[in-house]
Amino acid sequence: MDLQDFDSDSLYYDEPLAPEVAARLAAAAEQYGEGTAEQPLLEAQALAPEDLTVLVGLYRFYCYQHRYQDALQIAHRALEVVGPRLCLPANWRAIDAGQLAVAAERGIALLRFYLLALKGAGYLNLRLGRFEQGKSMLAKVVELDTNNRLGARLLLDVLAEHSAEILTFPTAANAEIRP
């Protein structure tokens, strides 16, 4: 299956937002430069806890702020929200090719979103020094994305190249992380 073939699928940001949620997201965008965007994002999440646009907004905010643990929690929340929509098992480790095919029938764009959230969670685990968890998540994405359309294989390759240096990998716990 080609994870790039999603032209006819609607994307998460095509879903209409309630006006009060849209207002809070707009406020967050305006306040980002001032460093006060988190509060309107959290208010939007309280109003629409399963809205993917809100979750993406929070995820990006936390990543850009280098708050990787918070971003990881949002990535897990995205998996929890999207998985049932695709009829995927609650545990991402249990997903197989058959379940992937069923999920693709339900919406390839939403399946890409799910796999990108899993890839993001894997990357964040690496940034936090949780190498085995991060590697497992990325390996699952590579297993399911056989054409490497989502680029997770590159992260695994980089990790493999630098496995001897793994103890010095910069983490939030032991070093300042720079973009």
C-alpha positions in Angstrom: 0.0 0.0 0.0 1.2 3.5 -0.9 0.9 5.9 2.0 1.2 8.8 -0.4 -2.0 7.9 -2.2 -4.5 10.0 -0.1 -5.6 12.6 -2.6 -9.3 11.9 -2.2 -9.2 11.7 1.6 -10.1 14.7 3.8 -7.4 15.8 6.1 -7.7 16.4 9.9 -7.6 20.1 9.4 -10.5 20.0 7.0 -12.8 19.1 9.9 -14.8 22.2 11.0 -13.9 23.7 14.4 -16.4 25.0 16.9 -16.1 28.8 17.0 -14.8 28.9 20.6 -12.1 26.3 19.7 -11.1 28.2 16.6 -10.9 31.4 18.7 -8.6 29.9 21.2 -6.3 28.5 18.4 -6.2 31.9 16.8 -5.3 33.4 20.2 -2.5 30.9 20.6 -1.1 31.7 17.2 -1.1 35.4 18.1 0.5 34.8 21.5 3.1 32.4 20.4 5.8 35.0 20.1 5.1 36.3 23.5 5.4 32.8 25.1 1.8 32.7 26.3 0.3 30.4 23.7 0.0 27.4 26.0 -3.0 28.6 28.0 -5.3 29.1 24.9 -4.1 25.8 23.5 -5.0 24.1 26.8 -8.4 25.8 26.8 -9.0 24.6 23.2 -8.0 21.1 24.3 -10.5 21.3 27.2 -13.2 22.2 24.8 -12.3 19.7 22.2 -10.1 17.0 23.7 -10.2 14.7 20.6 -9.9 17.4 17.9 -6.8 16.6 15.9 -6.1 20.2 14.9 -5.9 21.0 18.6 -3.7 18.1 19.4 -1.4 19.0 16.5 -1.2 22.6 17.8 -0.3 21.4 21.3 2.2 18.9 19.9 4.0 21.5 17.8 4.0 24.1 20.6 5.6 21.6 23.0 8.2 20.5 20.4 9.1 24.0 19.5 9.5 24.8 23.2 11.7 21.7 23.6 9.2 20.3 26.1 9.6 16.8 24.8 7.8 14.9 27.6 4.7 17.1 27.1 4.9 16.6 23.3 5.2 12.9 23.9 2.0 12.8 26.0 0.2 14.6 23.2 1.5 12.1 20.6 0.2 9.3 22.7 -3.1 11.1 23.0 -3.3 11.4 19.2 -2.7 7.6 18.9 -5.5 7.0 21.4 -7.9 9.2 19.5 -7.1 8.0 16.0 -6.6 4.3 16.6 -10.2 3.5 17.3 -11.3 5.5 14.3 -9.2 3.2 12.2 -10.2 0.0 14.1 -6.5 -0.4 15.2 -5.6 -2.3 18.4 -5.0 -0.1 21.4 -1.4 -1.3 21.6 0.5 -0.1 18.5 2.9 -3.1 18.8 0.0 -5.4 17.8 -0.7 -3.8 14.5 -0.1 -6.1 11.6 -0.5 -5.8 7.8 -4.1 -7.0 7.8 -5.1 -4.4 10.3 -3.2 -1.8 8.4 -5.2 -2.7 5.2 -8.5 -2.3 7.1 -7.3 1.0 8.5 -6.4 2.2 5.1 -9.9 1.5 3.8 -11.2 3.7 6.6 -9.0 6.5 5.5 -5.4 6.6 4.2 -4.9 10.2 5.4 -5.9 9.3 8.9 -3.7 6.3 8.8 -0.8 8.5 7.7 -1.6 10.8 10.7 -1.5 7.8 13.0 1.8 6.5 11.7 3.3 10.0 11.8 2.2 10.3 15.4 3.9 7.0 16.2 7.0 8.2 14.4 6.9 11.4 16.4 6.5 9.5 19.6 9.5 7.3 18.6 11.6 10.4 17.9 10.6 12.1 21.1 11.5 8.9 23.1 15.0 9.1 21.5 15.3 12.8 22.5 14.4 11.8 26.0 17.0 9.1 26.1 14.5 6.2 26.0 16.3 4.5 23.1 14.7 1.1 23.2 11.2 2.5 23.3 12.0 5.0 20.5 13.7 2.4 18.4 10.7 0.0 18.8 8.2 2.6 17.7 10.3 3.6 14.7 10.8 0.0 13.8 7.0 -0.5 13.8 6.5 2.4 11.5 9.2 1.0 9.1 7.6 -2.4 9.3 4.2 -1.0 8.3 5.4 1.7 5.9 7.3 -0.7 3.5 7.9 2.0 0.9 9.4 4.3 3.6 7.0 7.1 2.6 7.1 8.6 6.1 10.9 8.5 6.4 11.2 6.6 9.7 13.9 4.4 8.2 16.3 7.3 8.2 15.9 7.8 11.9 16.7 4.1 12.5 19.7 4.3 10.2 21.1 7.3 12.1 20.5 5.6 15.4 22.3 2.5 14.1 25.2 4.5 12.8 25.6 6.2 16.2 24.9 3.3 18.5 28.4 3.4 19.8 27.8 7.0 20.8 24.4 6.3 22.4 25.5 7.2 25.9 26.4 10.7 24.7 23.2 11.3 22.7 21.9 14.6 23.9 18.8 14.2 26.0 16.6 16.7 27.9 18.0 15.2 31.1 21.7 15.6 30.4 22.1 18.5 27.9 20.6 21.5 26.4 18.9 20.4 23.2 19.3 22.8 20.2 17.3 22.6 17.0 
